Amino acid sequence: EYVHGRSLRDVIGTAKQKGLKIPPRIAARLASQALQGLHFAHELTDERGKPLGILHRDVSPENLLVSFS
C-alpha cells in the first residue's frame, strides 16, 4: 500500500535539523499505531482461519511510514 508521507527516520532527522523534538504525545501515537499494524499482521489468517505466520523482522524508523494526513 502506498503511503503519501515520509519515513519516521526522515521526520526525526528534519526535526533534529530544525532544533525540534517530537512531542511525547505524538511519539506515543506513532508507537501505538506501529504496534497495531504489527499485531494485525501477526494475527492475520487465511480464509479458513489458519494463521499466516507473518513476522516483520525489521521494525526500524526507516521502515515506519508517517503519512502527511
C-alpha positions in Angstrom: 0.0 0.0 0.0 1.3 3.4 -0.9 1.6 5.9 1.9 1.9 9.5 1.0 4.4 10.7 3.6 7.9 10.2 4.9 9.8 7.6 6.9 10.0 8.1 10.6 13.8 8.4 10.2 13.2 11.4 7.8 10.7 13.0 10.2 13.1 12.7 13.1 16.1 14.0 11.1 14.2 17.0 9.9 13.0 17.8 13.4 16.6 17.5 14.7 17.9 19.8 11.9 15.4 22.4 13.0 16.2 22.0 16.7 12.8 20.5 17.4 11.8 17.4 19.4 8.9 15.1 18.6 6.3 15.8 21.4 5.8 12.7 23.7 2.1 12.6 22.7 2.9 12.3 19.0 5.7 9.8 19.7 3.3 7.6 21.7 0.7 7.8 19.0 3.3 6.7 16.3 4.4 3.8 18.5 0.8 2.8 19.2 -0.1 2.8 15.5 3.1 0.8 14.6 2.2 -1.8 17.2 -1.3 -2.0 16.0 0.0 -2.7 12.5 2.3 -5.4 13.7 -0.4 -7.0 15.7 -2.7 -7.1 12.7 -0.1 -8.7 10.5 0.8 -11.3 13.2 -2.8 -12.2 13.8 -3.7 -12.4 10.0 -5.3 -15.7 8.9 -6.3 -17.2 5.6 -10.0 -17.8 4.6 -10.1 -21.0 6.7 -8.8 -19.2 9.8 -5.3 -20.7 9.6 -2.6 -18.3 10.8 -0.4 -17.0 8.0 2.6 -16.7 10.3 3.6 -13.3 9.1 6.5 -11.7 11.1 8.2 -8.4 10.5 11.8 -8.7 11.4 13.0 -5.2 10.6 10.9 -2.7 12.6 13.0 0.5 12.4 12.5 4.2 11.8 13.4 3.6 8.1 10.5 1.2 7.7 7.8 3.1 9.6 6.0 5.5 7.4 4.3 8.7 8.6 1.6 9.9 6.3 1.1 13.6 5.6 -2.6 13.2 6.5 
